[in-house]
Amino acid sequence: MSSILKWVGRTAAALVVIVVALVFLGLIVGGDETEAPKTPSATPQAETPKEEAPKETAQRGIKPAEPAKSTPNPEPAVVLPPVNVEALSCPDPVDVDLEYRGKVQIRRIAADIVKQWGLKAGPMDVLPEDKSRTFYWMFSATSALFSLARGTDWTWYRDGSTVRFVKHNDPVLRTAGIVATRFKLNAKKVDGRLSVSVDSDLGDRQPITVTVDRLYRAKSEAGKVDTYSRGYGRYCGLAAQWRVAKLLPVDDKAWKASLAAHQDKMAQLGPDMAFGIESIEDRIVVEARARGSDDEVAVASPLTVSVRAKSSFVGADHLRLWESYETLNEVPLIARSSYPGERGTRLKVGTIFRVEGIEHSQLERWFLVSIDGRQGWINSIALLRKGVKRIAGLKDNELRAADLHRKLMTNVFGPCLEYAYNKLFKSRGSESHNARLAMFESVQPQLKEMASELAKLDLRALPESEIELFYRERLTNCKSGVGQR
């Protein structure tokens, strides 16, 4: 063991000469150029922001709706068409855009919400006439009214084209079937589909939403396991429609594709968000919801397709040493700084490359990569839009060598290169990222060889103190070599 470490020590000392030589090469390569290589132009462009909405209803030129009178005129009876019990649809929500300067009357806010919804407001006797509040909302009209009514003694319901306001204990909520006293979901598997109905005493035109989901257990890279759900579908209809059984599709292939797309998206955000599939439930969960009521049924339905355990997508800042990846968009390949004759190029989608070294800058990563026998640099900013796809991981012996490579770079060569850079560049009041990259390039072949030799040893048998001493001595020798030049 000691002989190997001594050999490694002699090799590290020899590298000092190479480092210093490349420093001067960097000076030659860099010349008067003190700018870092231009960052690739693949930085994702932000979406064009929506035009800022005017801040107040009055400023938009829309006159706020006046609160309804306490004693409204009798409304003529409206004969509604019969409900089509077969057609199910989820109507798009109507969004409102409200913001007031200071506090305004509750009744005014409610009237403005109803007007932007495109409906009529019924009597507002139950809303306090003397109460005001601040209010801001940019979501659906229904959620705006529920938010306005939260914590009060009044509520609202839709009656055709009219929104009516009542107390929570108003008998009309039950006698008119607005709130259910009976609400039962029925669901079963029939010929590969779900037969779903809802038995309730809701009024024929009261909305009911049914969702179909499957649960799965996800395991993070840190080992934490949590349960999540992924949906098959969301179906909206009226109470009269749901009284008749509906056959809903259960498309396992589409569910699998949706889950895989979600895995890829999370993996691109980094290891903290990436997850693997631990297990998938053999049942699907059907849930029905109406105003103030809900019911849930689990139906046995094993998944009919296989699901991958983990995504192969990787985020821009999370590539690993010596692993191979595939580009998912065009990426600039920047020429090595220590080879002035080389020229950069653009890598096409689907190009395979291997990471040979990682240089950490303050806000980005520079990946020294090899592609079909040539080397160059890829900046992490160029990968932000889509990330990359991992093609090949590392075997156990490669993992050990890669780990030693990182430790040697962190404890010996990285600090030594920084020391040399500060001494020869910053001390003269100049900076050159080209020279920094050239110095980094110079040590990679020898560093890789050293890490591979150390990987053959079982360093776990050595005391931690002896390993730390080894690192300190190599760093001291390296700095001494720089200081003598």
PyMOL commands that set and color helices and strands:
alter all, ss='L'
color gray80, all
select helices_A, chain A and resi 2-30+57-60+106-117+141-149+172-175+239-242+252-268+380-383+396-424+426-428+433-455+459-461+464-483
alter helices_A, ss='H'
color red, helices_A
select strands_A, chain A and resi 98-99+104-105+120-121+132-133+136-137+154-159+162-167+183-190+193-200+207-220+225-238+246-248+275-290+293-300+313-314+324-327+331-333+345-347+352-360+365-371+374-379+388-392
alter strands_A, ss='S'
color yellow, strands_A
deselect
rebuild
show_as cartoon
